[in-house]
Amino acid sequence: MCRLLGIVANKPVDLEFSLERFKSFASWNPDGWGIGWYDGKVPNIFKQGISAVDRESKLPVLSKEVKSNIIIAHIRKGTGAEPSERNSHPFKHKNWIFAHNGQVDGDYLKTLLNLEHKQALQGETDSEIYFHWLLQCTEEEHNIVKGIRKAIKKVSERDYSGLNFLLSDGLSLYAFRYTSKWESYYSLYRLIRKPIGGGPVGFLSKETQALIRSKSLKGERALLVCSEKLSDEEWIRIDLGKLLVVKSDLSFKETRIIRDL
């Protein structure tokens, strides 16, 4: 079960992953992990094609060092392509960072890609093809939301399991949720976090048992998006077929992209 976690904050924040509790659950998500973030407008990704709790995993160290206004994290359970760095999420292209939870008809979508986006592919996953199809459509429409709507319409005409994704251009975070089969499995939630006092903020993933801490979140405003509720706070479920757009000032809007088929 792939897991998505995204954050937009008013100032650079940190997310530290403590994996001691996660070790007994590692078999659920053994096929890679990754983090994407921005230094100013410059996108960065670091990922490995191994379990996050493997002795060679750099997640515990890296997660202490990353600070950014926008962060996207992903833990992968593969659906075909071999575990490797190139097949782990997030993916990066130009100023874009992307992570996906689900499966799409990658062979079909690849036939729709133009030469630029075909040549930009580095791995073998349907998710990376899905990423470039979304980008190609936004370029053709000269509008991100219209492009996403166009891309999703075509993707939904073929077999798929889940279309959930997190996407960022360094200015905004785009979070989309849709499935036609397993609504509870392909969940996605948002949380508005206001500055609080006290020590570091802690979250616990009930699905992976990973403990996620942040020292800076206690004093900053932020909006989090995750595949699950990480705390007892007021997490709001993103409805099926809706795209959540979060701006850098933390204003946000939900737009319906697709209706139930």
VEXVEX-263109 format. One record per residue: x, z, y of N, C-alpha, C in turn; residue in three letters. Coordinates in steps of 0.001 Angstrom, whole numbers, plus 524288, in hexadecimal, padded with zeros to 5 digits. Layout:
BEGIN
XZYXZYXZYala ...
***
This chain:
BEGIN
8034F800007FB568000080000800008036F80000804D8met 803A47FBA7807AC8069A7FB7480C848040D7FF0381090cys 8074280170813D38054C804CF817F78075C802F081D2Barg 803EF802EF8211880547801478265F80510805EE82A0Dleu 808C18062082DAF808B680A16831CD80ACA807A8836CAleu 807B38080483AF780960805F583FFC8086F809DE84448gly 80B908098B8485E80AF080D1C84CC280C3D80A56851D5ile 8091980B65855DF80A2D809B485B3980A2680E9D85E90val 80E4780F7D8619A80EAF8142F864C981014812C286A65ala 80EEB8165F86DFA810058155487378815D8815AC874B9asn 818D3818468714C81E868188A871B9820D68182586C46lys 825DC816D086BC08282F81671866858278E81B8086369pro 825CC81AEF85E938250781F6D85B28827DE81E8385603val 82863822B18530882B068228984E008271782380849A9asp 82844821A2844F98254E822E18404582941823EA83BEDleu 82962828AA839FA82D0B82A15835DA82A1482AC8830BEglu 82BDE8282282CA7829618285F8278882C6C82C1F82407phe 829D1830378224182C19833DC81E8C829DF8329D8192Aser 82D4B831288157D82B7D82ED3810A582BB68326E80BEBleu 82CD98376080CAE82D3983AE3808348282083AFD80518glu 823BC83B56807C381EB283B878051381D358363B802E2arg 81F8B832198050181E3882CC8803888208A82B3F7FE40phe 8248282E127FC768276582C597F7E2823F482BC17F310lys 8206082F547F23B81D1282F067ED9B8191882A9A7EDE6ser 8187A8283A7F28B814BB824067F3478177081EB77F3EEphe 81C9981EA07F35681F8B819E67F4A081DF08153D7F149ala 81C15816377EC8C81AA9811E57E9208160C80ECE7EB3Dser 813128111D7EED780EA580E547F1248106780A0E7F4EFtrp 814C580ADD7F764816A5807417FB7C81C7C8064E7FACCasn 81E26803D57F679823B48039D7F539826967FED37F742pro 823E07FB357F9D1826067F5FF7FA88828587F4E37FFE4asp 829337F8F58030282BB97F82880809829147FB2580C69gly 82BBC7FB65810C0829B07FE148155982C537FBB781A1Ftrp 82A287FCC781EB782C9A7FACF8236E82A477FD3482851gly 82D407FCEF82C9082B857FEB5831B782CCA7FA70835B3ile 829137F96E8392D829F97F5DA83D7E829287F8AF842A6gly 82C5D7F77E8468882BF47FA0D84B9982E577F69284FD8trp 82DC97F831854B182FBC7F51C85918833847F84C85C61tyr 837D67F5CF85DCD83B507F7CE861DF83A1A7F4AD866C4asp 836E27F6E686A29834E77F3CE86E86831507EF9E86C5Bgly 832BC7EAB386D2E82FAB7E65F86B1A8320F7E40186637lys 836687E6398646A8393D7E40385FF3837347E66785ADEval 8352F7E32C8573A833297E54885250837977E67384E75pro 836FE7EA9F84B8A83ABB7EC1584780837C87ED708428Aasn 839F97EC1583E14837CA7EDD48392483C3D7EFAE835AAile 83B137F37F8326783EA87F51582E4183B537F5F58296Cphe 83CFD7F3A382519839EE7F42E8205783D777F3C381B96lys 83B877F5CC8173E83E587F5998124E83A7B7F44D80DF6gln 83C6A7F1AD809FE839227F02E805A3839467F41780137gly 839AB7F90A80292839D67FD3C7FEB9835DE8016480038ile 834E3805017FCA783154809437FDD78336980C6F80263ser 82FD580E698058F831588119880A0E8342F816928086Eala 833888183C8038F8361B81D08801CA83ACF81BF17FE4Dval 83C53817057FDBD84113815C47FAE1845BE818597FD8Easp 849AD819C17FA9184E3781C667FCD98510F818F8800D1arg 8504E813D08007E852B58103D8043E84F3C80F2B808F9glu 84A9A8117380907846FE8108180D5F84914812E481268ser 848AC80FF38169F84A69811BF81BBF845DF8137A81F30lys 84127813BE81CEA83C9A8153A8200483D1781AA08227Eleu 83EC581EAF81F9783F17823D782217842C1823FD826CDpro 84722821148267084AF0820FE82ABA848F981D9682F2Cval 8472E818D982DCF8458781526831D4840EC81739834EFleu 83D3A819B6832468388981B76834FC839B081FAF83906ser 83E21822488388283FA18262783C6E841F18239F8414Blys 843BC81EC1840BB8468681C32844FA8431E8189884845glu 83EDC8169E8460883B8C812D6848BD838218159384CD0val 8382E813948519F834978154A855C0832A88106D85890lys 82D82810038592A82B5D80B5285B85825D780C5785D5Dser 823F38090F8610181E8280953862B181AD38071D85E8Casn 81CDF8038F85B58819C88012E8572781CEB801748521Aile 81A90803A684E0A81D0F8040A848EC8192F80233844CAile 81B157FF1684119817FF7FD7183C9581B097FED1837ABile 818AC801BE8341D81B388033D82F3C817EA8016282AA4ala 81A908004F82639817E27FE28821A681A908000981CADhis 8176180162818D68194F8028081395816AE7FEA380FF0ile 819CE7FBFA80CA1817E47F770809C48170A7F87B803F3arg 812957F69B8021D811AB7F5DE7FC8E810C97F0137FBCDlys 8146E7ED707F951814687E7C27F91280FF27E58A7F5D8gly 80EA87E0947F6F880A817DDE17F42280C847D8D67F1AFthr 811A27D8577F111813AE7D3937EEAC8195D7D2997EFFCgly 81A9D7D2377F504820067D13C7F691823747D5E77F52Bala 828487D4D37F39482BB87D8EF7F1AE82D077DCD87F5F6glu 82E017E1C37F47382FC77E5A27F84A8350A7E40C7FA86pro 8355A7E38B7FF9B83A367E20A8023A839957E31980804ser 83DEA7E30F80AC883DAF7E3E48107083A807DF9D8130Dglu 83B4C7DAC1811758389A7D66281412832B37D68B8132Farg 831017D8ED80EE382B707D92380DB7828D27DE3080F7Dasn 82BD57E1CA811928299F7E6A8813948277E7E5C781917ser 823E37E90B81A9D8218D7E8E081FCF824167ED1482332his 823EA7ECA5828538216D7E88F82B72824C47E39482B98pro 8224A7DF6282D65824F77DA7A82E61825877D9C083449phe 829807D6BB835C282A8A7D5D883B5782B277D00683C4Elys 828FA7CE26840AE829C77C8C7842688295D7C8B884854his 82D847C70584AE782DD27C71F8509982CAC7CCB085275lys 8289F7CD68855B28277F7D2AC857AD8235D7D57D85472asn 821F57D35384FE981DA77D56084CD281F897D8B08483Dtrp 81C907DCCF8470981D5C7E0008425D818257E06783F8File 8183D7E01D83A44813647DFBF8373E813EB7E28483204phe 80FC37E53D8306480F737E79282B29809EE7E6D882920ala 809787E62E824008047A7E4B6821978035B7E82281CDFhis 7FE707E93F81BF77FCA87EBD98173A7F87A7E87C814C4asn 7F9AE7E62B810407F5E87E2D380DA37F8857DE1F80B30gly 7F5607DA67809A87F7527D59F8073A7F4167D10880919gln 7F6BE7CCAA80A5A7F41D7C7EF80C177F61E7C356808D8val 7F3B37BED0809967F5577BA1D806C97F9F57B7AE809AEasp 7FE9D7B9BB80888803417B7F780B4E804907B24480A54gly 803AF7B05A80593804E47AAE280463801A97A73D807D0asp 7FCBD7A88C808837F95B7A55880BC97FAF57A5AA81186tyr 7FBCF7AA68813697FD2D7AB0A818F0802587A85681A3Fleu 805E27A8448168380AF67A5C58178180A5079FF48188Dlys 8067279D7B8161D80589797E68171080386796EA81C8Fthr 8017D79B0C81F2C7FF6579A7B824798037A79B7C828AAleu 807F679DB28271F80BF679F0182AF880EC079A1C82CE5leu 8100A79A19831FA81335795DC83404818EB796B083274asn 81C31792E7833AC8219B79314831E58247F797D283401leu 8239279933838EF8264579DA883B47825397A2A583833glu 8205C7A39B836F881F0B7A878834598207B7A85982E8Bhis 8205A7A3D082C188223F7A375826AE8280A7A4BE8266Dlys 82B097A2A382A16830A87A38782A1B832157A92082B85gln 82E877ABE582E1182F937B14C82FA482ECC7B52982B2Dala 82C457B37E826F382B5A7B6F1822878307E7B88881FFBleu 831097BD7E81EC9835D77BF7881C68835067C18B816E6gln 8303A7C2E48158582F227C50D8106082AFF7C1ED80D87gly 828A37C4728099C824E67C1BE8064D81F717C42880672glu 81E757C7B680A0B819747CA6B809FB8151D7C74F80CABthr 810587C81580AC280BC77C5F580D6580B1F7C87C812BCasp 80CEE7CD5E8134E80C577D02A8184680F767CD9981CA4ser 814367CBE081B748175E7C95381F75814F37C42182109glu 812C47C15481D468100D7BC7581E8280B477BD8D821E3ile 8086A7C19582092803EB7C354823AD8058E7C47A8294Dtyr 809E47C71F829F980C167C85282F2180CF47C35C83246phe 80F917BF8C82FE8810C77BAC0832CE80BE27B775833BDhis 808157B7CA8304A803317B50E83146800647B76F83604trp 8005F7BC8D836667FE1B7BF1E83AF7800E27BD6E83FF7leu 806147BD6283FDA8090E7BBE0844858080A7B631845F6leu 807F07B2D18421A806F67AD4B84327801AA7AC83845C9gln 7FDC77AF57843FA7F8867AECC846447F84E7B0F184BD5cys 7FB217B53884CE67FB307B74E8523C7FDEE7B383855F1thr 801EE7B0DA853F4804A87ACF585723801167A84B85844glu 7FE2D7A6A3854567FAB37A227855097F6327A367858B9glu 7F4537A82A858927EFEA7A9B485BD47F1997ABA986137glu 7F6AE7ACB5861DD7F8C17AEEB866BF7F6027B40286831his 7F44F7B6CD8642F7F1907BBBA864F97F1E77BEC985FE1asn 7F3A27C3A9860327F4A87C6A685B727EFAA7C7CB8586Bile 7EBA27C9C585B087E6CE7CB2C8584A7E4207C65585611val 7E3E47C21F859227E1857BD4B8572B7E4AA7BB1E85293lys 7E9D47BB9B852EB7ED1E7B9BA84EB07EC4F7BCD8849B1gly 7EBDF7C1F084A3E7EAED7C540845A57E5AD7C3E884336ile 7E1B77C3248467E7DC867C1B88446E7DCCC7BC9284163arg 7DF877B8BE8437F7E0167B3B4840DC7E2F67B45483BAElys 7E71D7B76983BB57EA3B7B822836FB7E71B7BAE4832BEala 7E4587BF08834387E1587C2138306D7DCF37BED582E11ile 7DA847BB8B831297D64F7B83482F277D84E7B4D082AB3lys 7DCEE7B29382B607DF1C7AF2F827557E0D97B25382293lys 7E34B7B6D0823747E51D7BA1981F217E0897BBDB81BC5val 7DC2D7BD3E81E3C7D7B07BF6481B717D4C47BB4B8183Dser 7D6247B654818DA7D3AB7B234815C67D5EC7B1DD81049glu 7DA547B48580F6A7DCE97B46780A487DCD17B9E1807E4arg 7DEF17BA63803327DF2A7BF7B800A97E2D17C3268039Casp 7E13A7C8088041B7E47A7CC03806927E27A7D156804D3tyr 7E5BD7D543805887E3FA7DAA48047A7E3347DD8480999ser 7E7697DE6780C7B7E7147E103811817E9FA7DDFC815ACgly 7E7DE7DE0E81A747EA467DB4A81EDE7EC6C7DF13822F0leu 7ECAC7E410821A57EE687E803825717F3EA7E6DF8275Basn 7F4B87E74A82C807F9FB7E69C82E957FABB7E9A68339Bphe 7FFB67EA92834CE801767EC6F839E3805147E84883C14leu 804527E6E5841038073F7E2B98438B8087A7E46384919leu 80D3D7E34E84AE080E9D7E498850488121B7E06A8529Dser 8115A7DF8D857AD814BA7DC0F85AB1818517DF2785E4Basp 8186E7E44F85DA381B9B7E7A4860F6818B67E9B2865B4gly 814277E772866BE810EB7E92786B1F80C037EBEE86942leu 809DC7EA19864EF805037EC39862CB805787ECB085CE6ser 802087EFCA85AA28019A7F038854F97FC4E7EE0F8535Dleu 7FC527EAAA84F6E7F78A7E85884D5A7F6CF7EA53847C8tyr 7F2537ECB9846B57F1387EEDE8418B7EC1D7EC8683F9Bala 7EC4A7EA1083B077E7AE7E771838E17E67A7E98783379phe 7E1637E9FA8324C7DFB07EBDF82D2E7DB6E7E85E82B05arg 7DC577E6698263D7D8347E39A823907D9537E32081DC4tyr 7D54E7E3AC81A9F7D56F7E2AF8150A7CFF17E1468135Fthr 7CF6E7DE4980F507CA417DCFD80D507C92C7DFCE8082Fser 7CCFB7E3068064E7CC7C7E537801137CCF57EB26800EDlys 7D0F47ED498035D7D22F7F2D3802B57D2757F57F80807trp 7CDE97F6C480A277CDA47F8E280F767D0987FE0580FFDglu 7D0008019480C3B7D29B806A180CA57D8788062980BDEser 7DA228027F808C67DFB9801B2807B87E27A7FF9A80C94tyr 7E01D7FBC680F1B7E2867F969813C27E0637FBF6818B5tyr 7E17B800F08193E7DFBF803E481DD17E3AF8035382244ser 7E1E980490826F27E5408048782B8D7E2AE807F482FAFleu 7E5BB80B8D831F37E3AF80F5C835A67E70180F7E83A9Atyr 7E4A68114B83ED87E78281210843B87E6CB817A88459Earg 7EAAD8198F8487C7EA7F81ED784AB07ECD581EBF85020leu 7EA16820E2853F67EC3A821968592F7EE938270C85977ile 7F3978275685AA97F64382C6185AE07F7CA82D8886086arg 7F62583208862767F771833C0867BF7FBF88379C86786lys 7FED78383F86BD28033C83BF486BD6801718417686A83pro 8048E8441C8675F8036784988865F38085B84CBE86688ile 807C8851E28668280C4B8554A866B480E338569486140gly 811E285A31860E2813C885BE085BCB8183285893859BCgly 8190C858EE854A881D74856458522E81C2A850BC8508Fgly 81F5384E8684D0E81E8D8492784B4C8193084856848E1pro 81711843A38498C812168422F8473D8130884073841A0val 80FC38423883E0281064840CA8388D80B8A83E3983656gly 80C5D83A49832FF8081C837A98303A809818378F82A6Fphe 80598837C68272080686837778217F803428331481F36leu 805DC82F6E81C948031E82B50819D98010A82D6F814B6ser 7FBEA82D728141E7F99A82F4E80F407FA7482B6D80AD4lys 7FB518267C80C357FBD48227A8083680168821F480632glu 80545823308097080AB2822D9807AE80D7D82813807C9thr 80B1C82BFB80A5F80D6A8312B80AF9812468311F80E70gln 8131682CFD8116C8176B82CDF8151E815F18300D819F4ala 819818335981BB7818BA836638207781B218336582503leu 818148329C8291B819C582F9C82DA0819C58333B83256ile 81E46833BE834D381ED08373A83951820468342683E30arg 81F0283669842AB820BB83432847A28219C8389184B88ser 8263F838C184DBD8275A83C99851C98250583AF985702lys 82536835DA8581F823918340885D4381DAE8335F85DC2ser 81AE8832AC8595B81544831E4859B9812718369385C01leu 814BB83B3485B878121183FD785D918116D83F9086381lys 814D183C75866188148A83C3486BC3812F9836F186DF1gly 811A28333B86A8D8105982DFF86C5980AEE82C5A86A86glu 80899828D886D7B803AD8267886BE2804DA8220086823arg 8018F821698642B8028681D56860547FD7F81BE985D84ala 7FD748175185B467F946815B0857CB7FBC78141B852A4leu 7F9EC8166E84E637FBF281559849347F7FD8123C8460Eleu 7F9F080EB8842C47F6B280BC983F1C7F92180C6C839BCval 7F5EC80DCD835DE7F81080EBD830AA7F41280D3B82C7Ecys 7F60E80C16827D37F2AA80ACE8236F7EF7380F73821A0ser 7F0F58141C823367EE2F818D3821A07EE2081CB882624glu 7EAE8820C2825A07EAE78250B829617EF78828A78281Alys 7F2D78299482BF07F79082CAC82B027F6FE8325E82C9Bleu 7F28C833C782EC57F1C283923830987EBEC83A39830CBser 7EA8B83EE6832657E51784069832D77E2C583F0783827asp 7E59A83C1483B387E3CA83A87840637DF9A8364883FF7glu 7DDCE8347D8447B7D96B830D6844A67DB4082B2E84404glu 7DC91829C583F437DDF48246683E007D8F78212483DBEtrp 7D90E81C97840277D488819218404A7D5998146783CD5ile 7D21981356839477D2C880EDB835D17D202809BC838CAarg 7D5738060B837F97D4CE800CC83A187D1287FDD783673ile 7CD067FBB28388F7C9207F90D8355B7CB447F3FE83312asp 7C9187F27582E9D7CA8D7ED8882C307C9A47E8FC82FEBleu 7CD707E584830347CCE77E0DB833667CE4A7E19083919gly 7D0117E65183A8D7D1507E7438400E7D7387E76E84102lys 7D8AC7E5728458A7DE177E57B8475B7DE927E98284BB5leu 7E2107ED3A84AFB7E33C7F12084F047E7F77EF4585218leu 7E76D7EEF38573E7EBBD7ED6785AA87ED167F20A85E21val 7F1E87F3EF85DAD7F3B87F873860B27F7E17F69C8648Aval 7F6E17F74F8698D7FA977F5C386D917FEBC7F9FC86E64lys 802C57F8AB87159807127FC57872428055B8011C8755Fser 8011C800918786E7FF1A8051587B5A7FB498084F87810asp 7FAD6806F2873097F78C8099486F2B7F1B78086886FC6leu 7F05C804E2873567EAFA803008735A7EA467FF9F86E76ser 7E5867FF9686C537E4C57FCA88677F7DF4B7FA6386747phe 7DEB87F679863F47D9B77F3D88634C7D9507F1EF85DB6lys 7D49C7F26385B7C7D39E7F03A856507D0497EB52856D9glu 7D1F37E725854487CF407E22A8547C7CDEC7E07084EFBthr 7C9187DEAF84E2D7C7AD7DCCD848FA7CA027D76084834arg 7CCF47D6C4843F37CF907D1E1842AF7CC987CEDF83E8Bile 7CA6E7D1BE83ACB7C7A57CF47836807C32C7D2DB834DBile 7BEDB7D0728335A7BA627D3748316D7BA597D34682B78arg 7B7A17D6FE829267B76D7D736823757B5957D1FE82144asp 7B8537D05581D2E7B7027CB4A81ADC7B2A07CBE1816E4leu 
***
